[in-house]
Amino acid sequence: MTIFDAIILGVIEGITEFLPISSTGHLIVASEFLGLEQTNINKAFEVIIQFAAILAVILNYPSKFTFSHINLWTKVIIAFLPIAIIGFIFSSQIKAMFNIEIVAWMFIIGGIIFLIVERFYNEKETHTTDVEDVTFKQAMWIGIAQIFALIPGTSRAGASIIGAMLVKLNRKASAEFSFLLAFPVMCATTGYDLLKHHNELFVAGNMINLLVGFVVSFIVAFIAIKLFLKFLENFTFVAFGIYRILFGILLLTLF
């Protein structure tokens, strides 16, 4: 991996982490185009720059990361537990699914689901417009929906946003709860990869690439969060559904 590769991956991660289009799927595809093998080191690099994007959430929502919001974070942890338990139990099976064909099909399936949900979704009928008002039951169902994100190409943000919309959160609250939910998910994933591959990651050559990718991912993600919320003030998720379908078809055609 070169510094150029690290910058490209950092930009892609920063843009896609919080959009419902699968950051992992895009990183896998980008690695293919850059000629980077999906080695343990490169996979760990991708996970760590994902954590950099998650830190952008703290900068965007500093007030949420205080003890005064312990009730909100209790709900976030409840939503986190399903993916943590299933991910731990089936970790080897999940890693075996990391290939372009599965990513492509999950892009298409996820896109179709977004179009179907948006077809029947009426934001005027939603009764949760603020993440602080999410109930424990809603948090549990969002967490169950997020389990599907373990399949590469599904999108963690996409799965949690769909789950939130189905339990009557409006689009903005769905996106914001997904942002916050990303924090414990990526803390756990990054921590695991650091423990497992720290001897290989933290060597001179890898450290430079890791630092560059980390910083780029953080900056781009910070901007992407703000633009995404602005987008949701005037538009639906239909565009993302269409994009997912077209991108999935393109992948199947090319690979």
SVG drawing of the C-alpha trace seen along z (x, -y; Angstrom):
<svg xmlns="http://www.w3.org/2000/svg" viewBox="-49 -21 59 41">
<polyline fill="none" stroke="black" stroke-width="0.4" points="0.0,0.0 1.3,-3.5 0.4,-6.8 -1.7,-7.5 -3.7,-4.3 -4.1,-5.4 -5.5,-8.8 -7.9,-7.2 -9.2,-4.7 -9.5,-7.5 -11.6,-9.6 -13.9,-6.7 -14.3,-5.7 -15.0,-9.3 -17.7,-9.7 -19.4,-6.3 -19.3,-5.4 -22.5,-7.3 -24.3,-7.0 -26.5,-3.9 -24.3,-2.6 -21.8,-0.3 -18.3,-1.7 -17.0,1.8 -18.3,2.7 -16.8,-0.4 -13.4,0.3 -13.4,3.9 -14.1,2.7 -11.6,-0.2 -8.9,2.2 -9.6,4.4 -9.1,1.5 -5.9,0.4 -4.6,3.9 -4.5,4.3 -5.0,7.8 -7.4,8.4 -4.7,9.4 -5.2,9.3 -3.1,6.1 -5.1,4.3 -8.4,5.4 -7.2,4.1 -6.2,0.8 -9.7,0.4 -11.3,1.1 -9.0,-1.5 -9.8,-4.3 -13.4,-3.4 -12.8,-4.3 -11.4,-7.6 -14.7,-8.4 -16.5,-7.4 -14.5,-10.0 -16.0,-12.6 -19.3,-11.9 -17.9,-13.1 -16.8,-16.4 -20.3,-16.8 -22.2,-15.9 -20.0,-16.8 -22.9,-17.4 -24.2,-13.9 -21.0,-12.4 -21.6,-13.5 -23.1,-11.8 -26.2,-13.9 -27.1,-11.7 -26.7,-8.3 -30.2,-7.3 -29.6,-7.8 -26.4,-5.8 -28.1,-3.0 -30.5,-2.7 -27.5,-2.9 -25.8,0.0 -29.0,2.0 -29.1,1.5 -25.4,2.5 -25.7,5.8 -27.3,7.9 -24.6,7.2 -21.9,7.7 -23.2,11.1 -23.9,12.4 -20.7,11.0 -18.6,12.7 -20.3,16.1 -20.1,16.1 -16.9,14.1 -15.2,16.8 -18.3,17.3 -18.7,13.5 -15.0,13.1 -15.6,15.9 -18.3,13.7 -15.9,10.8 -15.9,11.0 -17.1,8.8 -20.1,11.0 -21.7,11.0 -21.0,7.3 -22.7,6.6 -25.8,8.6 -26.2,7.0 -25.9,3.6 -28.8,4.5 -30.9,6.1 -30.4,3.2 -31.3,0.7 -34.5,2.5 -35.4,2.6 -34.8,-1.2 -37.1,-1.8 -39.8,0.4 -39.5,-1.2 -39.6,-4.7 -42.6,-3.8 -44.7,-3.1 -43.0,-5.5 -44.8,-8.6 -42.7,-10.9 -45.8,-12.8 -46.9,-9.6 -43.6,-9.2 -43.7,-9.8 -40.0,-10.1 -38.2,-13.2 -35.4,-13.4 -32.9,-10.7 -33.4,-11.5 -37.0,-10.2 -36.1,-6.8 -37.7,-4.1 -35.9,-1.0 -38.2,1.1 -37.3,-0.9 -33.6,-0.7 -33.9,3.1 -35.5,3.4 -32.9,1.1 -30.2,3.3 -31.8,6.4 -32.0,4.7 -28.3,3.8 -27.4,7.5 -27.9,7.7 -24.9,5.3 -22.6,8.2 -23.1,9.3 -20.6,7.3 -22.3,4.8 -25.4,4.4 -24.2,1.2 -24.3,0.8 -25.8,-2.7 -28.3,-1.4 -29.5,1.5 -29.8,-0.7 -31.5,-3.5 -34.1,-1.1 -34.7,0.4 -35.2,-3.1 -37.6,-4.1 -39.7,-0.9 -40.1,-1.7 -41.3,-5.2 -38.3,-7.5 -38.2,-10.3 -35.3,-10.4 -33.1,-12.8 -33.5,-11.0 -32.9,-7.7 -29.6,-9.0 -28.5,-10.5 -29.2,-7.4 -27.2,-5.5 -24.3,-7.9 -24.3,-7.3 -24.7,-3.6 -21.6,-3.4 -19.5,-4.5 -19.7,-1.3 -19.7,0.9 -16.5,-0.5 -14.9,-0.8 -15.4,2.9 -14.3,3.8 -11.2,1.5 -10.1,2.7 -10.3,6.3 -8.2,5.7 -5.7,3.6 -5.2,6.4 -4.9,9.0 -2.7,7.2 -0.8,4.5 2.6,6.2 2.1,5.9 0.3,2.6 2.6,0.5 5.8,0.8 7.5,-2.2 6.1,-1.7 2.5,-0.9 2.4,-3.6 2.7,-6.4 0.0,-5.0 -2.2,-4.4 -1.8,-8.0 -2.5,-9.5 -5.6,-7.3 -6.8,-8.1 -6.5,-11.8 -8.1,-11.9 -11.0,-9.7 -11.7,-11.9 -11.8,-15.2 -13.9,-13.9 -16.3,-12.1 -16.8,-15.3 -17.9,-17.2 -19.9,-14.2 -22.1,-14.1 -23.1,-17.7 -23.8,-17.5 -25.8,-14.3 -28.1,-15.9 -28.6,-18.9 -29.6,-16.5 -32.2,-14.8 -33.9,-18.2 -35.1,-18.2 -34.8,-14.7 -35.5,-11.0 -33.3,-7.9 -34.6,-7.0 -31.5,-8.3 -29.4,-6.0 -31.6,-3.0 -31.1,-3.7 -27.4,-4.2 -27.0,-0.9 -28.9,1.0 -26.9,-0.6 -23.6,-0.1 -24.4,3.5 -25.2,4.2 -22.0,2.5 -20.0,4.7 -21.6,7.8 -20.9,6.7 -17.2,5.8 -16.4,8.8"/>
</svg>
